């Protein structure tokens, strides 16, 4: 039976003194100093974790670089009898007068003019930060260091001193081919005549044929373009820049390559699209064909600066012109021999840039086609535009 106190409490809705009351919500109020201390502890923990990760990553990179350096040293030791002379970095500074006379700049480093102790003028290519642990350096020394051909630039020495790496070549006074075949505003160099262009195309073909089947190991250059063709005092061509080269066993025709290498506009379709086919020596043939067509046209094969949209892709334009008119439209002053040379080079170039590598000739066949009669050459199928 409820007492009067309990009844009054129920009526008023307020608990009487001595009765137990539990609030609906409990709140905690922490001092600001405690919150700041917790934030500082968390921040210190995060910084320590990041520091540990960065130190671990740096250690891995350092060990990787050391291992790659040991790999290069081991390679040099193994091929010491075949490799050219090794120079110290201090010797490079002396022969280039502290890198005073810069000849040019490429994607792999700067090139300086120098002089060997015996008086020979040389070109010294100082490589940038090595990519792939120095793979480009090994490629160049391993491939060009064992080649001896009139149309292959000679590697006279190298420098490997920690991160400082350089290659010493014979000096080519007329520079690279691109300076003579591309019409540019303000250009002072005289264009080369058709006979000289023909001799250059033939010399490059002979050099590539030697790389593909004349060496103890097949060498795929994989970056044939006018910029990598050097000209001596007589304008005889020499293939250079073997940083992307691939060495293959003599019996191996197809090679495995995990990533595309080369220059857009010159790369064969199979180099960057595995669905088209496998990379082989025919990939160099494609690059050679694109370069020869640029020599014929005096312009880059893909040129968006032309007035007529049908001329943007030069191989298609020149193919259609040969098909309709039977010639490539030289000036009226051109002799019959010049027209014949231009037509021969054009037909050879079109044969080399067939999309299916099986339809491309070998470089040995190219040499025979260039040395033979133009009457023996037929217009090949129109090459399919396979844009990079």
Residue pairs with C-beta under 8 A, 6 or more apart in sequence:
2 10
5 16
6 16
8 16
9 15
9 16
9 19
15 21
64 133
65 133
67 133
68 130
68 133
68 134
69 134
69 162
71 133
71 134
71 138
72 133
72 134
72 137
72 138
72 160
73 160
75 138
75 141
75 142
76 83
76 86
76 141
76 160
79 141
79 142
79 145
82 145
82 146
83 141
83 145
83 158
84 141
84 145
84 155
84 156
84 157
84 158
84 168
85 156
85 157
85 158
86 157
86 158
86 159
86 160
87 95
87 157
87 158
87 159
87 166
87 168
88 159
88 161
89 159
89 161
89 164
89 166
91 159
92 99
92 114
92 124
92 126
92 159
92 166
92 168
93 99
95 114
95 115
95 116
95 117
95 122
95 124
95 168
96 112
96 113
96 114
96 124
97 114
99 110
99 112
99 124
99 126
100 112
101 112
101 113
101 114
102 110
102 111
102 112
102 113
103 111
103 112
103 113
103 123
103 175
104 110
104 111
104 175
104 176
105 111
106 125
106 227
106 241
108 125
108 127
108 128
108 136
108 241
108 243
109 125
109 126
109 127
109 128
109 166
110 125
110 126
111 123
111 124
111 125
111 126
112 123
112 124
112 126
113 121
113 122
113 123
113 124
113 171
114 121
114 122
114 123
114 124
114 168
115 121
115 122
116 122
116 156
116 168
120 156
120 170
120 171
121 171
122 156
122 168
122 169
122 170
122 171
123 168
123 169
123 170
123 171
123 172
124 166
124 167
124 168
124 169
125 166
125 167
125 168
125 169
126 164
126 165
126 166
127 136
127 137
127 165
127 166
127 167
129 163
130 136
130 137
130 163
130 165
134 165
136 243
136 244
137 158
137 160
137 165
137 167
137 243
139 242
139 243
139 244
139 245
139 246
139 247
140 155
140 167
140 241
140 242
140 243
140 245
141 155
141 158
141 167
142 247
143 219
143 242
143 245
143 247
144 152
144 153
144 154
144 155
144 242
144 245
145 155
145 158
146 215
146 216
146 217
147 210
147 211
147 215
147 219
148 154
149 206
149 207
149 210
149 214
150 203
150 206
150 207
150 236
150 238
151 203
151 204
151 206
151 207
151 210
151 236
151 237
151 238
151 239
152 207
152 210
152 211
152 238
152 239
153 169
153 170
153 172
153 230
153 238
153 239
153 240
154 169
154 170
155 167
155 168
155 169
156 168
156 169
156 170
157 167
157 168
158 165
158 166
158 167
158 168
159 165
159 166
159 167
159 168
169 240
172 230
172 231
172 232
172 238
172 240
173 232
173 233
174 180
174 230
174 231
174 232
174 233
174 235
175 230
175 231
176 226
176 227
176 228
176 229
176 230
176 231
177 200
177 226
177 227
177 229
177 230
177 231
177 237
177 295
178 225
178 226
178 227
179 187
179 189
180 189
180 190
180 191
180 192
180 231
181 191
181 192
181 197
181 226
181 294
181 295
181 298
182 226
182 294
182 298
182 299
182 300
183 191
183 298
183 299
191 298
192 200
192 235
193 338
194 334
194 337
194 338
194 341
194 342
195 338
195 341
196 235
197 295
197 296
197 341
197 345
198 341
198 344
198 345
198 370
199 235
199 236
200 229
200 231
200 235
200 236
200 237
200 295
201 292
201 295
201 345
201 348
201 370
202 367
202 370
202 371
203 236
203 237
204 224
204 229
204 237
204 239
204 288
204 291
205 288
205 363
205 366
205 367
205 370
206 367
207 237
207 238
207 239
208 221
208 224
208 239
208 284
208 285
208 288
208 363
209 362
209 363
209 364
209 366
209 367
211 218
211 219
211 220
211 221
211 239
211 284
212 218
212 219
212 220
212 281
212 284
212 362
212 363
212 364
213 364
216 250
217 247
217 248
217 249
217 250
218 247
218 248
218 249
218 250
218 252
218 281
219 242
219 245
219 246
219 247
219 248
220 245
220 246
220 247
220 248
220 255
220 279
220 280
220 281
220 283
220 284
221 228
221 239
221 242
221 244
221 245
221 284
221 287
222 244
222 245
222 246
222 261
222 262
222 271
222 279
222 283
222 284
222 287
223 241
223 243
223 244
223 245
223 261
223 262
223 263
223 266
223 287
224 239
224 266
224 284
224 287
224 288
224 291
225 263
225 265
225 266
225 287
225 290
225 291
226 291
226 294
226 295
227 241
228 239
228 240
228 241
229 237
229 238
229 239
229 240
229 291
230 237
230 238
230 240
231 237
231 238
232 238
244 261
244 262
246 255
246 257
246 279
248 255
253 280
253 281
254 278
254 279
254 280
255 278
255 279
255 280
256 279
257 271
257 279
260 267
260 271
260 272
261 271
262 271
262 272
262 287
264 388
265 290
265 300
265 301
265 302
265 388
266 286
266 287
266 290
266 291
267 283
267 286
267 287
267 388
268 279
268 282
268 283
268 285
268 286
268 287
268 357
269 276
269 277
269 286
269 355
269 386
270 276
270 277
270 278
270 279
270 280
270 283
270 357
271 279
271 283
272 388
273 386
276 355
276 356
276 386
277 356
277 357
277 358
280 357
281 362
281 363
282 357
282 358
282 360
282 362
283 357
284 363
285 352
285 357
285 360
285 361
285 362
285 363
285 366
286 352
286 353
286 354
286 357
286 360
288 352
288 363
288 366
289 348
289 349
289 350
289 351
289 352
289 353
289 360
290 301
290 315
290 349
290 352
290 353
292 345
292 348
292 349
292 352
293 301
293 314
293 315
293 318
293 346
293 349
293 350
293 353
294 300
294 301
294 314
295 345
296 318
296 328
296 342
296 345
296 346
296 349
297 314
297 318
299 306
299 314
300 314
301 313
301 314
301 315
302 312
302 313
302 314
303 311
303 312
303 314
304 312
306 312
310 316
310 317
310 320
311 317
313 385
315 349
315 350
315 353
315 383
316 382
316 383
316 385
318 328
318 346
318 350
319 350
319 379
319 382
319 383
321 327
321 328
321 329
322 328
322 343
322 346
322 347
322 379
323 379
327 339
327 342
327 343
328 342
328 343
328 346
330 338
330 339
330 342
334 342
340 374
343 374
344 369
344 370
344 374
344 377
345 370
347 369
347 374
347 377
347 378
347 379
347 380
348 366
348 369
348 370
348 377
350 379
350 380
350 383
351 360
351 361
351 366
351 369
351 377
351 380
352 360
352 361
352 366
353 360
353 383
354 360
354 380
354 381
354 383
355 383
355 384
355 386
359 380
359 381
361 369
369 376
369 377
